[in-house]
C-alpha cells in the first residue's frame, strides 16, 4: 500500500500547495465577494463555484499524492545479476522486460526506476515534488485533473479581482470602505494576482507537456532516453482513454472515479528465461 513519502522537498511543496489554495479561497471570499458584492445575487454563485473548484482540486491532489503510481512489486527473492548484463529481454508475449540493478529484478516494459521513491514505476513520467509522488500509469489521471482545476482557479481568481476593481460595488448601494480596508483589499488582490499568474503559467506549461507526452505516447523519461514513441501513431482520444479510463470523456474530470489500473496488454509476470 502506498505511503506518504518522507521527502523533505515533497513535503514542503505539498504544504505550499495547500497554503496557496486556502489563501486564494480566503482572499476571494473575504476581500472580494464580501467587500464588493454585498447584496448581489452573484456573491453566493461565485462562492459556490470557487469553493467547488477548490474542493475538486484538493480531491484530485489527495488522490495523486496517496495513489499508487504503478509501483512494480518486488520479487520474493532478489535475482543475482552478477553474471548478466543489464539489458532488454524478449518475453513470450512480445514485450521487452528490462533489468533494474537497483531493485534487483526484472521490470515490465515502460517501467523506470525512481531515485526518490526507490522503486520501479510503471510508465513513469517524472517524480513531482508538488504531489510528493511519481506521476505514473495509475495516477497520471489525478495529476492532470489537479493541473486543470488549478489553472481554472487561477483564471477565475484573476477574473474576480479585475471585476471587483472595475465594478467595486455590485449591489448599487454599498458605502465606500474605510481607507485601511481598501488598502488591505488592494494588498491581498495584488498578492493573489501574482500568485494566480505564476501558478497559472506554471501549471499551464506542465499541462501542455503532459498532453504532448500523452499524444506522442512517450513519457518524459522515454523522451530523455529516446525510447519512444511506444506503439506508433494512434488516435488522441484513445491515448487519453488509456490515461483517464474507458468512461465517457465528460467524466474524465471527476476525481471520484477510479483511474485505470492497467493500460498495457503486456503480461504482468516476468519473462521465463532459459536456464
Secondary structure, DSSP 8 states (H G I E B T S, - for coil): -------HHHHHHHHHHHHHHHHHHHIIIIIIIHHH-TT-HHHHHHHHHHHHHHHHHHHHHHHHHHS---B----SS----TTS---EEE-TTS-EEEEETTTTEEE-TTEEEETTTTEEEET--EEETTTTEEE-TTTHHHHHHHHHHHHHHHHHHHHHHHHHHHSS-SSS------HHHHHHHHHHHHHHHHHHHHHHHHHHHHHHHHHHHHHTT--HHHHHHT---SS----HHHHHHHHH-SS-GGGTT-TTS---S----S-SS------
